[in-house]
């Protein structure tokens, strides 16, 4: 269970990776030591390492994706 974005608008996600799914992309990663899959990604700021999802939640990415070189190539637009 995840609280609604109005109660928990900003989260830090570690050990993350992009998932390509029907309809777009999501993130899979750890938030407070719990695995989480986000709603669809609406925006991604590579410089800030910030993802905004369709639910309105903001995920601040920390650490590295397993293959960092692919982040720039595969990052959501």
C-alpha positions as CSV (number, residue, x, y, z in Angstrom):
1,X,0.0,0.0,0.0
2,X,1.2,3.5,-0.9
3,X,-0.4,6.6,0.6
4,X,-1.9,9.0,-1.9
5,X,0.4,11.6,-3.5
6,X,-1.4,14.3,-1.5
7,X,0.0,12.7,1.7
8,X,3.4,11.6,0.2
9,X,4.2,13.8,-2.8
10,X,8.0,13.5,-2.8
11,X,9.9,10.3,-2.3
12,X,13.5,9.2,-2.7
13,X,14.0,6.0,-4.8
14,X,17.2,4.0,-4.8
15,X,18.2,0.9,-6.7
16,X,15.9,1.9,-9.5
17,X,15.4,1.0,-13.1
18,X,13.1,2.0,-15.9
19,X,10.4,-0.5,-17.0
20,X,8.8,-0.3,-20.4
21,X,5.2,-1.3,-20.2
22,X,2.1,-1.0,-22.4
23,X,1.3,2.6,-22.5
24,X,4.6,4.0,-21.5
25,X,7.3,3.7,-18.8
26,X,7.4,3.1,-15.1
27,X,10.1,3.0,-12.4
28,X,10.9,0.0,-10.3
29,X,12.9,0.7,-7.2
30,X,13.2,0.8,-3.4
31,X,11.6,3.5,-1.3
32,X,12.3,3.3,2.4
33,X,13.5,-0.3,1.9
34,X,10.3,-1.4,0.2
35,X,10.0,-2.3,-3.5
36,X,7.7,0.0,-5.4
37,X,6.5,0.3,-9.0
38,X,5.4,3.8,-10.0
39,X,2.5,4.8,-12.1
40,X,3.3,5.9,-15.6
41,X,6.1,8.4,-16.0
42,X,5.0,11.8,-17.2
43,X,8.3,13.7,-17.0
44,X,11.9,13.1,-16.3
45,X,14.6,15.7,-15.5
46,X,18.0,14.0,-16.0
47,X,19.9,16.9,-14.6
48,X,17.9,16.8,-11.3
49,X,17.3,13.1,-11.4
50,X,13.6,13.8,-10.8
51,X,10.7,11.7,-12.2
52,X,7.1,12.9,-12.1
53,X,4.5,10.2,-12.5
54,X,0.9,10.4,-13.8
55,X,-0.3,10.3,-10.2
56,X,1.5,13.6,-9.6
57,X,4.1,12.0,-7.2
58,X,7.7,13.1,-7.6
59,X,10.5,10.6,-7.3
60,X,14.1,11.8,-6.6
61,X,16.4,9.2,-7.9
62,X,19.5,8.3,-5.9
63,X,22.2,5.8,-6.7
64,X,22.6,4.4,-10.2
65,X,20.6,2.4,-12.6
66,X,22.3,-0.9,-13.2
67,X,23.5,0.3,-16.6
68,X,23.9,4.0,-16.3
69,X,25.0,4.5,-19.9
70,X,21.5,3.4,-21.0
71,X,19.8,6.0,-18.8
72,X,20.4,8.8,-21.2
73,X,19.5,6.7,-24.2
74,X,16.4,5.2,-22.7
75,X,15.2,8.0,-20.4
76,X,11.5,9.0,-20.9
77,X,11.2,12.1,-23.0
